[in-house]
Amino acid sequence: MGGGADAGTLYEVLKRRRNDVISRWGQRVTNALNGTNLPRAEMFDHMPAFVDEIVQALYPEAVSLPAVSAHAEEHGEQRLRLGFDVAEVVPNMARFTSASWRLPGMRG
């Protein structure tokens, strides 16, 4: 992953490039769903708050967050209601990780 002036920790890059990460994740999920008609609002609804929780947890001097994320729980429950199973949801979270680590400026 490229270095340079924009390089930073995952915390720094996610904080600075939050919307890029969410957008890249959405592109990967859309490609993976291939033909599933999931409304954009339902795909992205909990992701901004979920990413914010990740950024908070990664803050170098962060106080420990609760073990359970209401946003992650709601996101999972929504996917279940929409007919997705765990085998479909887990790879989409992996796509989020991939979208995060492949941002320009990440070092690691």
C-alpha positions in Angstrom: 0.0 0.0 0.0 1.4 3.4 -0.9 3.0 5.6 1.6 3.5 9.3 1.1 2.1 12.4 2.8 -1.4 10.8 3.1 -0.2 7.7 4.8 -1.6 7.0 8.2 -2.9 4.4 10.6 -6.3 2.7 10.0 -7.8 5.1 12.5 -6.5 8.1 10.7 -7.5 6.9 7.2 -10.9 5.7 8.2 -11.6 9.0 10.0 -10.4 11.0 7.0 -11.8 8.8 4.2 -15.0 7.4 5.9 -17.2 8.1 2.9 -14.7 6.6 0.5 -14.6 3.4 2.5 -18.4 3.1 2.6 -18.6 3.8 -1.1 -16.0 1.2 -2.0 -17.7 -1.3 0.3 -21.0 -0.6 -1.4 -19.5 -1.2 -4.9 -18.1 -4.5 -3.8 -21.3 -5.7 -2.2 -23.3 -4.6 -5.2 -21.0 -6.5 -7.5 -21.3 -9.6 -5.2 -25.1 -9.5 -5.0 -25.2 -9.6 -8.8 -28.8 -9.1 -9.6 -30.3 -8.9 -6.1 -32.5 -5.8 -6.0 -31.6 -4.4 -2.6 -32.6 -0.7 -2.3 -29.6 1.6 -1.8 -31.0 3.0 1.4 -31.3 -0.4 2.9 -27.8 -1.4 1.9 -26.1 1.7 3.4 -28.5 2.5 6.3 -26.4 1.4 9.2 -22.9 1.6 7.7 -22.1 5.2 8.5 -22.8 4.8 12.2 -21.0 1.4 12.2 -17.9 2.9 10.6 -18.1 5.7 13.2 -18.1 3.1 16.0 -15.0 1.5 14.4 -13.2 4.8 14.2 -14.1 5.5 17.9 -12.8 2.0 18.9 -9.5 2.6 17.0 -8.9 6.0 18.5 -5.4 5.7 20.2 -6.7 6.7 23.6 -10.2 5.2 23.3 -12.1 4.1 26.3 -13.4 0.6 25.7 -16.7 0.5 23.9 -19.5 -1.9 24.8 -19.0 -5.4 23.5 -22.2 -5.1 21.5 -22.8 -2.6 18.7 -26.5 -1.6 18.3 -25.8 -0.6 14.7 -24.2 -3.9 13.8 -27.0 -5.8 15.5 -29.7 -3.7 13.6 -27.8 -4.2 10.4 -27.7 -8.0 10.9 -31.4 -8.2 11.9 -32.3 -6.2 8.8 -30.3 -8.5 6.5 -32.1 -11.5 8.1 -35.5 -9.8 7.5 -34.5 -9.2 3.8 -33.7 -12.9 3.4 -29.9 -12.9 3.7 -28.2 -15.6 5.7 -25.0 -15.6 7.6 -23.1 -17.1 4.6 -24.0 -13.9 2.6 -23.6 -11.3 5.3 -20.1 -12.4 6.6 -18.4 -12.0 3.2 -19.9 -8.5 2.9 -18.2 -7.5 6.2 -15.0 -8.9 4.7 -15.6 -6.6 1.7 -15.7 -3.7 4.1 -12.2 -4.7 5.5 -10.9 -5.0 2.0 -12.3 -1.6 1.0 -10.7 -0.1 4.1 -7.2 -1.5 3.7 -7.0 -0.7 0.0 -7.5 3.0 0.4 -4.7 5.1 -1.1 -2.5 6.3 1.7 -2.8 3.3 4.0 0.4 2.1 5.5 0.7 -1.0 7.4 
